[in-house]
Amino acid sequence: MRVGRSMNTMKKEKVGSMVMDMRACTYKEEDLVKAVPDDHKKFLANMVFIHEEDDVSIETEDGIKYCKLIDVHAGLEKGKNVEEQLKRLKAKDTGVSKVEALSGRKNVQDIPQELTEKPTIIVSGHHGKLHIDGLSLIIDEGGGLPNNPVAAIVLPSKKIVRDTDNVVKEL
């Protein structure tokens, strides 16, 4: 099985601190597995698919609200049972061909209806844009591209900070 890309252009991508020449970059899955250092494999294996917190404060038009927060890579599918999605994500269940919460697009950008009944903040990335709509916080200005900023959101203020910001430390 071949994993990767084959490109005829001279495109180069920055991956972490490494620059890869993507021209004719093809490899076999087992070669990729061998090339990844063991500490990286351990780091990836220990990552959670979802993070949840209760009583997170956020500034709204009506003042400070305390909500549940769900942080998931792409978002949760609208129209699908939220508890079932959370259960699969907590179990790192990849038994389906595509885990929408990790790779979906339009179908995961809006907050599922059942989460609007009890205010829930959904924080995600994956979409290559900054989009704040009520309690839906898509924070991904960088889109994984080396020349774009890495962004984060500070709660409760919803202030956006970027790796390109000039920050002066106070003494």
C-alpha positions as a printed NumPy array, in Angstrom:
array([[  0.   ,   0.   ,   0.   ],
       [  1.383,   3.403,  -0.942],
       [  0.873,   6.346,   1.365],
       [  1.954,   9.863,   0.574],
       [  2.142,  12.059,  -2.452],
       [  3.809,  12.152,  -5.797],
       [  4.318,  15.63 ,  -7.162],
       [  5.888,  16.9  , -10.346],
       [  6.423,  20.403,  -9.008],
       [  9.286,  21.7  ,  -6.898],
       [  6.993,  22.322,  -3.91 ],
       [  8.6  ,  22.262,  -0.484],
       [  6.699,  21.917,   2.764],
       [  7.821,  22.739,   6.256],
       [  6.867,  19.993,   8.687],
       [  7.81 ,  20.958,  12.225],
       [ 11.444,  21.996,  11.993],
       [ 12.066,  19.83 ,   8.925],
       [ 11.653,  20.925,   5.306],
       [ 10.522,  18.191,   2.95 ],
       [ 11.037,  18.332,  -0.789],
       [  7.677,  17.041,  -2.041],
       [  8.895,  16.407,  -5.587],
       [  8.303,  12.718,  -6.313],
       [  7.811,  11.958,  -2.613],
       [  6.412,   8.446,  -2.502],
       [  6.892,   5.861,   0.195],
       [  5.431,   2.68 ,   1.58 ],
       [  3.491,   2.617,   4.832],
       [  6.057,   0.409,   6.565],
       [  8.845,   2.827,   5.574],
       [  6.901,   5.686,   7.119],
       [  6.35 ,   3.719,  10.343],
       [ 10.101,   2.996,  10.536],
       [ 10.991,   6.648,   9.883],
       [  8.934,   8.016,  12.797],
       [ 10.982,   8.114,  16.03 ],
       [  9.643,   6.018,  18.924],
       [  9.084,   9.048,  21.17 ],
       [  6.909,  10.607,  18.433],
       [  4.902,   7.381,  18.127],
       [  4.393,   7.357,  21.898],
       [  3.316,  11.009,  21.881],
       [  0.791,  10.373,  19.105],
       [ -0.513,   7.178,  20.734],
       [ -1.127,   9.024,  24.014],
       [ -3.03 ,  11.925,  22.447],
       [ -6.719,  12.163,  23.223],
       [ -9.268,  12.566,  20.435],
       [-11.404,  14.871,  22.569],
       [-11.044,  17.095,  25.631],
       [-13.975,  18.114,  27.843],
       [-14.288,  20.529,  30.769],
       [-17.206,  21.763,  32.846],
       [-17.848,  25.302,  34.112],
       [-15.638,  27.135,  31.618],
       [-16.278,  30.882,  31.563],
       [-16.734,  32.815,  28.337],
       [-17.708,  36.417,  27.585],
       [-20.985,  36.736,  25.685],
       [-23.303,  39.61 ,  24.761],
       [-25.253,  38.761,  27.93 ],
       [-22.159,  38.829,  30.162],
       [-20.038,  35.955,  31.474],
       [-21.532,  32.477,  30.946],
       [-20.338,  29.212,  32.46 ],
       [-20.547,  26.362,  29.985],
       [-19.318,  22.902,  29.233],
       [-16.386,  22.983,  26.789],
       [-15.68 ,  20.309,  24.184],
       [-12.439,  20.541,  22.216],
       [-12.308,  18.267,  19.179],
       [-10.086,  18.489,  16.096],
       [-12.688,  19.242,  13.399],
       [-15.964,  19.446,  15.357],
       [-18.973,  17.249,  16.096],
       [-21.416,  16.079,  13.443],
       [-24.714,  17.9  ,  13.413],
       [-27.639,  15.492,  13.207],
       [-25.792,  12.579,  14.843],
       [-26.196,  11.528,  18.473],
       [-23.663,  13.565,  20.468],
       [-23.273,  11.009,  23.282],
       [-22.458,   8.293,  20.736],
       [-19.893,  10.574,  19.054],
       [-18.284,  11.406,  22.418],
       [-18.193,   7.729,  23.387],
       [-16.416,   6.783,  20.131],
       [-13.939,   9.656,  20.454],
       [-13.093,   8.834,  24.074],
       [-12.49 ,   5.21 ,  23.045],
       [-10.384,   6.356,  20.042],
       [-12.658,   4.174,  17.917],
       [-11.443,   4.33 ,  14.329],
       [-13.54 ,   1.353,  13.183],
       [-15.353,   3.515,  10.658],
       [-13.801,   4.489,   7.347],
       [-13.79 ,   8.192,   8.234],
       [-13.94 ,   9.744,  11.714],
       [-15.868,  12.919,  10.927],
       [-14.89 ,  14.64 ,  14.191],
       [-11.271,  14.424,  13.045],
       [-11.606,  14.883,   9.28 ],
       [-15.065,  16.264,   8.435],
       [-15.671,  19.646,   6.859],
       [-19.067,  21.353,   6.474],
       [-20.893,  18.648,   8.439],
       [-18.934,  19.44 ,  11.63 ],
       [-18.723,  23.239,  11.58 ],
       [-21.997,  23.971,  13.398],
       [-22.839,  23.046,  16.986],
       [-25.231,  20.075,  17.142],
       [-28.746,  21.129,  18.231],
       [-28.721,  19.039,  21.418],
       [-25.661,  20.976,  22.662],
       [-27.467,  24.312,  22.339],
       [-30.017,  23.253,  24.983],
       [-27.308,  23.34 ,  27.676],
       [-24.796,  25.964,  26.493],
       [-21.678,  24.189,  25.238],
       [-18.533,  25.757,  23.808],
       [-17.123,  23.792,  20.877],
       [-13.472,  24.568,  20.115],
       [-11.99 ,  23.105,  16.958],
       [ -9.429,  23.739,  14.268],
       [ -8.902,  21.747,  11.049],
       [-10.763,  24.175,   8.78 ],
       [ -7.925,  26.584,   7.923],
       [ -9.792,  29.661,   9.126],
       [-10.663,  31.74 ,  12.159],
       [-14.43 ,  31.667,  12.702],
       [-16.196,  32.626,  15.915],
       [-19.971,  32.245,  15.937],
       [-21.527,  32.327,  19.391],
       [-20.092,  29.347,  21.269],
       [-18.583,  27.777,  18.128],
       [-14.874,  28.664,  18.083],
       [-12.929,  27.487,  15.02 ],
       [ -9.34 ,  28.563,  15.633],
       [ -7.105,  27.549,  12.72 ],
       [ -5.648,  30.531,  10.908],
       [ -2.519,  28.588,  10.056],
       [ -4.144,  25.72 ,   8.208],
       [ -0.922,  23.775,   8.722],
       [  0.943,  26.049,   6.322],
       [  4.422,  27.236,   7.332],
       [  3.928,  30.942,   6.548],
       [  0.588,  31.262,   8.355],
       [  0.326,  32.008,  12.079],
       [ -0.505,  29.467,  14.747],
       [ -3.392,  30.894,  16.764],
       [ -5.029,  30.189,  20.11 ],
       [ -7.994,  31.652,  21.964],
       [ -7.918,  32.886,  25.556],
       [-11.083,  32.417,  27.587],
       [-13.147,  34.048,  28.964],
       [-12.179,  37.113,  26.865],
       [-12.051,  35.283,  23.487],
       [ -8.806,  37.143,  22.759],
       [ -6.887,  35.604,  19.857],
       [ -3.12 ,  35.246,  20.29 ],
       [ -0.742,  34.224,  17.533],
       [  2.827,  33.029,  17.377],
       [  3.534,  36.116,  15.26 ],
       [  2.322,  38.573,  17.951],
       [  4.883,  40.865,  19.554],
       [  4.705,  40.127,  23.254],
       [  6.576,  42.234,  25.793],
       [  7.145,  40.628,  29.179],
       [  6.422,  42.768,  32.201],
       [  8.948,  42.662,  35.033]])
